[in-house]
Structures are given as structure tokens and as C-alpha cells.
Amino acid sequence: MSDISGSALLGSPKIPTATVGFPAMTATVTAKKKCCKDKPRCKKCPVTLKRLESMGYATRTGQRTYVMVDVVPKSALKKARARS
């Protein structure tokens, strides 16, 4: 598997996500230490990544690291970043 930067999988990808004969690409995203409490939350906010994990778009590998399973749809990212 090839690794690409985490920001490419959080939103619009700059490269194709899957091509015939190649495995799906994964990315490791490191969460920030603290939430900055912006509105909407940033893409690397620990709360956002935790919500994406509960939706099934990320898998937690360490204390602050997540592996993005696939390209996150814009609607799911918007829902995870929303303040409630």
C-alpha cells in the first residue's frame, strides 16, 4: 500500500483514490493535542477524528494517530466537523 498525506484524504483528493490493479491508498493522520474550539472544527481536531472513527471512516492506531480507511465524503466530514 502506498501512503499519502493525511490532508489529501480529508476532503477533495488531488490524486485518484483507486485504480485497477493497485490497492486502496491509506493515510495516517495525527490529531492535534488540544481542540482549538473553532467553528467549524478543523480537520485534524481530535473530536473530528473521533467522530470519523465512529462513522467508520478512520481506524485508531495509537493515542493520537488514525488511519483513514477511504476518501471521506464531504457530507460525512461536514457532519463530523459541526459543533453541537
PANU-96082 format. One line per field, with one value per residue: residue number from 0; chain; x negated, y, z of N, C-alpha, C in turn. Coordinates in steps of 0.1 Angstrom, whole numbers, plus 5000, padded with zeros to 4 digits. Example, Ala and Ser with C-alpha at 12.3 -4.5 7.8 and 13.67 -1.06 7.14 Angstrom:
BEGIN
n: 0; 1
chain: A; A
nx: 4868; 4872
ny: 4943; 4978
nz: 5078; 5071
cax: 4877; 4863
cay: 4955; 4989
caz: 5078; 5071
cx: 4868; 4871
cy: 4967; 5000
cz: 5078; 5079
This chain:
BEGIN
n: 0; 1; 2; 3; 4; 5; 6; 7; 8; 9; 10; 11; 12; 13; 14; 15; 16; 17; 18; 19; 20; 21; 22; 23; 24; 25; 26; 27; 28; 29; 30; 31; 32; 33; 34; 35; 36; 37; 38; 39; 40; 41; 42; 43; 44; 45; 46; 47; 48; 49; 50; 51; 52; 53; 54; 55; 56; 57; 58; 59; 60; 61; 62; 63; 64; 65; 66; 67; 68; 69; 70; 71; 72; 73; 74; 75; 76; 77; 78; 79; 80; 81; 82; 83
chain: A; A; A; A; A; A; A; A; A; A; A; A; A; A; A; A; A; A; A; A; A; A; A; A; A; A; A; A; A; A; A; A; A; A; A; A; A; A; A; A; A; A; A; A; A; A; A; A; A; A; A; A; A; A; A; A; A; A; A; A; A; A; A; A; A; A; A; A; A; A; A; A; A; A; A; A; A; A; A; A; A; A; A; A
nx: 4992; 4996; 4986; 5001; 5004; 5022; 5040; 5049; 5068; 5088; 5112; 5113; 5096; 5064; 5053; 5062; 5083; 5084; 5072; 5073; 5058; 5042; 5037; 5061; 5055; 5040; 5039; 5021; 5032; 5023; 5037; 5043; 5030; 5048; 5082; 5090; 5113; 5126; 5151; 5163; 5150; 5115; 5099; 5080; 5087; 5090; 5116; 5130; 5117; 5123; 5150; 5152; 5140; 5160; 5180; 5169; 5150; 5123; 5096; 5083; 5050; 5030; 5023; 5028; 5030; 5045; 5057; 5069; 5096; 5107; 5114; 5129; 5163; 5177; 5200; 5200; 5176; 5183; 5204; 5190; 5173; 5190; 5202; 5219
ny: 4988; 5022; 5052; 5083; 5119; 5129; 5150; 5149; 5129; 5140; 5155; 5169; 5148; 5150; 5132; 5101; 5078; 5051; 5027; 5004; 4973; 4982; 4985; 5000; 5033; 5045; 5067; 5082; 5101; 5125; 5136; 5168; 5181; 5194; 5206; 5234; 5248; 5261; 5272; 5260; 5229; 5221; 5200; 5183; 5181; 5164; 5157; 5157; 5136; 5115; 5113; 5107; 5082; 5068; 5068; 5051; 5058; 5060; 5045; 5040; 5040; 5046; 5066; 5093; 5089; 5082; 5060; 5067; 5052; 5053; 5077; 5104; 5112; 5144; 5152; 5136; 5145; 5171; 5168; 5156; 5177; 5196; 5218; 5210
nz: 5000; 4993; 5010; 5015; 5020; 5050; 5047; 5021; 5021; 5036; 5025; 4993; 4971; 4956; 4939; 4921; 4939; 4937; 4915; 4888; 4896; 4916; 4952; 4976; 4987; 5017; 5045; 5072; 5099; 5122; 5152; 5166; 5197; 5214; 5212; 5193; 5194; 5174; 5150; 5121; 5135; 5131; 5106; 5116; 5143; 5174; 5182; 5158; 5144; 5161; 5158; 5131; 5132; 5147; 5127; 5109; 5090; 5097; 5115; 5147; 5156; 5174; 5203; 5194; 5167; 5136; 5110; 5079; 5063; 5038; 5011; 5026; 5024; 5015; 5029; 5052; 5064; 5069; 5087; 5108; 5116; 5126; 5151; 5181
cax: 5000; 4988; 4991; 5002; 5006; 5035; 5049; 5055; 5080; 5098; 5117; 5111; 5083; 5057; 5050; 5072; 5083; 5082; 5070; 5073; 5046; 5035; 5045; 5066; 5044; 5044; 5031; 5021; 5034; 5021; 5046; 5037; 5031; 5060; 5091; 5089; 5127; 5131; 5164; 5164; 5138; 5106; 5098; 5071; 5091; 5092; 5130; 5134; 5112; 5130; 5164; 5149; 5138; 5173; 5187; 5163; 5140; 5110; 5093; 5073; 5038; 5022; 5030; 5032; 5029; 5056; 5055; 5081; 5099; 5110; 5117; 5141; 5172; 5178; 5211; 5195; 5167; 5191; 5211; 5180; 5167; 5201; 5203; 5232
cay: 5000; 5035; 5062; 5097; 5128; 5128; 5161; 5146; 5121; 5147; 5165; 5166; 5142; 5155; 5120; 5091; 5070; 5037; 5024; 4989; 4966; 4988; 4985; 5013; 5041; 5049; 5078; 5083; 5114; 5127; 5146; 5179; 5178; 5200; 5212; 5249; 5252; 5269; 5268; 5245; 5223; 5218; 5186; 5175; 5182; 5151; 5154; 5154; 5123; 5105; 5112; 5099; 5068; 5062; 5067; 5041; 5063; 5060; 5035; 5045; 5031; 5050; 5076; 5104; 5086; 5075; 5057; 5069; 5039; 5056; 5091; 5107; 5120; 5158; 5153; 5130; 5154; 5183; 5163; 5154; 5190; 5205; 5220; 5208
caz: 5000; 4993; 5019; 5010; 5032; 5056; 5043; 5008; 5022; 5043; 5016; 4979; 4968; 4945; 4931; 4921; 4951; 4934; 4901; 4886; 4899; 4928; 4964; 4980; 4994; 5031; 5050; 5086; 5103; 5136; 5157; 5174; 5212; 5220; 5203; 5193; 5196; 5162; 5144; 5124; 5140; 5120; 5101; 5125; 5156; 5180; 5182; 5144; 5141; 5169; 5151; 5118; 5136; 5150; 5114; 5101; 5080; 5103; 5125; 5156; 5157; 5186; 5212; 5186; 5152; 5129; 5096; 5072; 5056; 5024; 5010; 5034; 5017; 5020; 5038; 5064; 5070; 5074; 5099; 5119; 5120; 5131; 5166; 5186
cx: 4991; 4995; 4991; 5005; 5020; 5045; 5055; 5067; 5091; 5103; 5115; 5097; 5077; 5053; 5061; 5071; 5080; 5081; 5070; 5059; 5038; 5043; 5050; 5055; 5049; 5035; 5032; 5022; 5031; 5029; 5038; 5038; 5043; 5069; 5090; 5102; 5131; 5145; 5163; 5150; 5128; 5105; 5090; 5075; 5094; 5107; 5135; 5129; 5119; 5144; 5162; 5147; 5151; 5182; 5181; 5153; 5126; 5108; 5082; 5062; 5029; 5030; 5036; 5032; 5041; 5052; 5069; 5084; 5100; 5112; 5130; 5150; 5174; 5189; 5207; 5185; 5173; 5198; 5202; 5174; 5177; 5200; 5217; 5233
cy: 5012; 5045; 5076; 5106; 5127; 5138; 5158; 5137; 5128; 5158; 5160; 5160; 5148; 5144; 5110; 5082; 5056; 5035; 5009; 4983; 4972; 4987; 4999; 5020; 5045; 5060; 5078; 5098; 5115; 5139; 5156; 5175; 5183; 5206; 5227; 5255; 5262; 5264; 5270; 5240; 5220; 5203; 5177; 5175; 5167; 5147; 5150; 5139; 5112; 5103; 5104; 5084; 5061; 5060; 5056; 5045; 5063; 5049; 5040; 5035; 5034; 5060; 5088; 5101; 5078; 5071; 5058; 5057; 5042; 5071; 5094; 5116; 5134; 5159; 5147; 5139; 5166; 5180; 5162; 5167; 5199; 5206; 5218; 5211
cz: 5000; 5003; 5012; 5022; 5037; 5051; 5029; 5010; 5030; 5034; 5002; 4976; 4956; 4935; 4931; 4933; 4948; 4919; 4900; 4888; 4910; 4940; 4968; 4988; 5008; 5035; 5065; 5090; 5118; 5141; 5165; 5189; 5218; 5209; 5204; 5195; 5186; 5158; 5129; 5129; 5128; 5117; 5109; 5140; 5162; 5180; 5168; 5141; 5148; 5163; 5138; 5121; 5140; 5138; 5106; 5090; 5085; 5113; 5134; 5157; 5169; 5194; 5204; 5171; 5148; 5115; 5089; 5062; 5041; 5023; 5017; 5026; 5023; 5031; 5052; 5072; 5076; 5086; 5111; 5124; 5126; 5146; 5170; 5201
